[in-house]
Amino acid sequence: MGAKFRARARVAGWAPLVLGVLGILVAGCGGSDAQQGPAKPTESTARPATRPGPVPITHSDAPYRFGEVQAKAPPIVDGKAPVIRRIPTDKPYVFITIDDGEIKDPNALRLIQQSGFRPTLFLAQKFVAGYAAYFQDIRDETGADIEDHTINHPNLRGKPYAFQRKEICDNADAEAAEFGRRPVLFRPPYGNWDTNTQKAAADCGMRAVVLWTAAVNDGVVQFQLGDHLKAGDIVLMHFRTTFVQDYTAFVERARKDGLTAVPLPDFLG
């Protein structure tokens, strides 16, 4: 197996992005629960739940050594984790994030390896429990990071603090047990959040609540602003039956726009 990737950093100097096309936000994680796919693969019982982590490995054409600190995250203020929609950078970097974990497409590992990109997987126990080996393989062979997306994938907006904290903290604890690393970034299902979400995320050890500025659905990259990807964009897609079309569309679009997908945690350490 390949390497796990550890070191992360924090980003300073943030400006909120004006929310764009509402349809992309609604598309967020909404379609994932309704997706129907093929039978899920059987997890190997021979593989241990966690592995020790070797030093980070970088592709020869990577713009820097992935896993190394590049920037700092904004601070937690008044007990609330910051909400991040994009990364302020003057480098030609973009960030691909893949949510939920419902459909375990056997082509995902190969596609990510071929691209040389480093996605961030926001996984929910609702879809991961019993199938950790599938995501371990992606993480270990590609350097993907695994982050928090709640236990049951509920709409958190308007829910009590205690409810939100349990969803976030319990998922983080489960991922720590499954993958040997506790997540430090959180994405709210459907992109819906409130101040309780920020407080619960911070209390669960999350450095940031991560949203997005573009999304891939049915093989089409959709933008909240403009007609192309821009440096610093965070792109959303899902583990769906359309994974091959969606990931291919993202890779082609990123390359067309002259961007390289690098690890999000390197900029939100």
N, C-alpha and C positions, 0 to 999 in steps of 0.2 A: 504493500500500500504506500501511497505517497505521504506528503507531509501535512501536519496540522499547522495552522498559522496563528501565531500568538500576538505579537506586539501590535499595539494600536496607538492612536494619538487623538488630540483634541483640536477642534477648529475654533478660531476666534474671528470676530468681526462678521456678524450675520445681519442680513437685512431680509425681512419677510418678503416672499414672492406673492404678488397679487394673484389670487386664485383665478384660473382661466376657465376653460370649458367645463361646465359642471358635469356634463355627461361622462367625462373621463373619470371624475371622482366617484360618481355613482357606479361606474363599471368596475371600480376598484376590486374588491373581493366578492362582489355581489353574485357573480355568475358561478363562483367555484362550488358552493354548496349544492347547486342544482345540476352540476355537470354529472353525467353518467359515463362511466368508462369501463374498460375491460377489467377482469378480475385482478385483484392486487397480487403482486408476487409474494411468494412465501419467503420469509426471512430465515436465513441460515441460523440454526441453533448453535453451530460450531464457533461462530464469531463472537468474541467478547464484546460486552457493551461499550467499553471504552478502550482507547489505546494511548500509550505514551506518545508525546508529540515531538518529532524531530524538528530540526531547524527549518525555517521557511525555505522553499525552493521557488526560483523565479525562471520564467521562460527567457530565453536568450534575447528576445526582442522586446521584453518588458521595459517600460519607461523608467522604472526604478525597482528596487528590490521589494517586492510585495511583502507586506507584513511589517514594514518599517513605518514609524511615525512620520506623517507628512504635515499634519496640522492639528489644531486643538478644537475641541467641541466647545460651544458656548456653555457658560456655567449654569448650574441649577440655581434658580432665583426664587426666593420665598417658598422653597420646598417643592417647586414645580420643574419637571424636566422640560427642556426647550423643545419646541416643535420645529422640525427641519423639513423643508420642501425641496431644497437644492443645496449644493455645496458651492460656496464662493471660491472660484479658482480661475487663474489665468492660464492654466495648463489645458491641453486638449483631452480632458478626461470626462468620462460619463460613467454612471453607476447603474448596473442592472440588478434588480431585486426580484426574487421569485417567491411567491406566496403560497401558503396553505399546505401543500403536500398531498392533495387528494389523489391525483392520478400519477402513478409511478411509471412514467414512460421509460421503457428500456433504452431508448435512444438518447436520453438526456445526458448521461455521462459522456458519451462519445462526442456529442455536439459541443458541450462545454469544453472538453479537452481540445478539440480541433480549433475552437475559436481563440484559445489562449486567454480568455477573459476570466475574471474572478467574480462570480455573482455572490450576492448575499441572500440567503434563504430565510425568510420569515415563516416559521413553521408552527402549526397548531397541533397539540396533542390529539385532537379529534381525528386527525388524518395520519399522524405519525406513529402513535402507540402500536407496537407490534411489528413495525416496519422500519426500525431505526437503521438496519443494515443498508438499506437502499440509500439513505441520505448520508450514512457514514462513508459509503463508497464515493459518492459525489464529492463530499468534503475532502476525503483523503487523497483522491486522485486529481482534483482540480484546484484545491486550495479555497474552495467556497467557505464562507462563514455562515454559521447557523445562529439565528437570532429569534427573538420572542414575538409570538403572534396570538397569545392567549391559549387556554385549554380548549374551549368549546366554540370559538369563533363567533361570539355574540356581538351585537351592536352595543358598544359601551356607552354611547352618548346618553346622558340622563340617568345612568345607573348609579346606585349608591357607591360611595368610596370603597366600602368593605367588599362589595361584589367585584368591583374592578380590580382591587388589590389581589383578591384570591385568584382571579383569572390570570393575571400577569405573573404574580409570584409563583403560583403552582406550576405554570408552564415553564418558567425559568428553572425551577427546581428539577422538573422532569427532564429537561434538556441537559442539565448538568449531569444527571445520573446516566442518561443515554449516551451522551457525546463527550463527557469528560471536561466540558467547559460551560460555565454559566453565561448566558447571553447578557449583553450590555446595551443592546439597542432594541427598541420596541416599535412595532407597527400595529396600530389599532385596526381591527377588521373593518372593511368597507371605508376606511379612512375617516371614521367617525370618532370624535373625541370631545372631551370637555376638560374643565379644570381638575375634576376628580381623576381623570385619566392621567394628567400630568403629575399630580401628586402621588397617585398609586405607582406610576412608573418609576418615579424618583425613589420612593420608599422600597421598591423591589430591586433597586440597584441599576436601573436603566439610565444611561447617559443622555438619551434623546428619544423623542417620539418622532418616527420617520414617516413622512408622507411621500409624495411624488409629483413630478411635473410632466410626465408623459407615461403612456400605457400602451401595451401591445395586446390586441384582441383580434382573434380570427385571422392572424397573419398580417395585421395592419398596425403600424405604429401611429398612435394618435397623440397630438400635442395640445397642451393647455394654452400655449401661446406660440404663434408662428407656425411655420411649416417644415421645420427641421429640428434635429437635436442640437443643443447648445452645450458648451463646456459647463460642467457642474450639474447637468440634469440628472435626476434620479428617475429611473424608468421602472415601471411596474409590469410584471407579467405573472402567470400562475402555472402551477403544475396541473395542466388540463389535457384533454384529449388533443388539443391543438398545439401541444408543446413544440413539436418540430417546426411547424409553420411560424409560430410566434418567435421562437428563439432565432430562427434563421432570418426572419424579418428584422429583428433587432440588430443582429450582427451586420447585415447588409446596410441598414440605415446608418449605424454608427460609423462604419467604414466610409460610406459615401460622404458623411459629414466630417470626416477626418478626425474621429474620436476613438479613444481606446477605453474599454471598460476596466476600471481598476477597483480594488476592494474598498467598499464604503467605510468599514471600520478604521481603515488607515487615516481617514479624515475626520473621524468622530471617536477618537480614542478615549 
